[in-house]
Amino acid sequence: MENLRHTFLKAINSAGQHSAYAPLALSNDFNTLPGLLQKFFHRCGYTGQEKIECAHIK
């Protein structure tokens, strides 16, 4: 069973809006990163998506 927050976020995203919890990542947000990371984020389409606060990377 989906919890209320998940249902709420799913409804917002399906309406074409973004969540109120995370601002959007802009292209200039990546300018302080090394060049390879900038290319990675741009090519993977992270620009214009909600910012990620944490990640688990192996």
C-alpha positions as CSV (number, residue, x, y, z in Angstrom):
1,M,0.0,0.0,0.0
2,E,1.4,3.4,-1.0
3,N,1.9,5.9,1.7
4,L,0.2,9.3,1.6
5,R,3.4,11.2,0.6
6,H,4.2,8.9,-2.3
7,T,0.6,9.2,-3.5
8,F,0.8,13.0,-3.2
9,L,4.1,13.2,-5.1
10,K,2.8,10.9,-7.8
11,A,-0.3,13.0,-8.3
12,I,1.7,16.2,-8.6
13,N,4.2,14.7,-11.1
14,S,1.3,13.3,-13.2
15,A,-0.2,16.8,-13.3
16,G,3.0,18.1,-14.9
17,Q,4.1,20.0,-11.8
18,H,7.2,19.5,-9.7
19,S,7.2,18.6,-6.0
20,A,7.3,21.4,-3.5
21,Y,10.0,19.5,-1.6
22,A,13.0,19.9,-4.0
23,P,14.0,22.8,-6.3
24,L,14.9,22.1,-9.9
25,A,18.5,21.6,-10.9
26,L,19.6,24.3,-13.3
27,S,22.5,24.0,-15.7
28,N,24.6,26.5,-13.7
29,D,24.2,24.4,-10.6
30,F,26.8,22.0,-12.0
31,N,29.5,24.7,-12.9
32,T,31.5,24.0,-9.7
33,L,31.9,20.3,-10.5
34,P,34.7,18.8,-12.5
35,G,34.2,18.7,-16.3
36,L,33.5,15.0,-16.5
37,L,30.7,15.2,-13.9
38,Q,29.2,18.2,-15.6
39,K,29.0,16.3,-18.9
40,F,27.6,13.3,-17.1
41,F,24.8,15.2,-15.4
42,H,23.9,17.1,-18.6
43,R,23.9,14.0,-20.8
44,C,21.8,12.0,-18.3
45,G,19.2,14.7,-18.3
46,Y,19.5,15.9,-14.7
47,T,19.1,19.6,-15.8
48,G,15.5,20.6,-15.1
49,Q,14.8,17.7,-12.8
50,E,14.4,17.8,-9.0
51,K,17.6,18.1,-7.1
52,I,18.8,15.0,-5.3
53,E,19.8,15.6,-1.7
54,C,21.7,12.4,-1.2
55,A,22.7,9.3,-3.2
56,H,24.4,5.9,-2.6
57,I,27.1,5.4,-5.1
58,K,29.2,2.2,-5.5
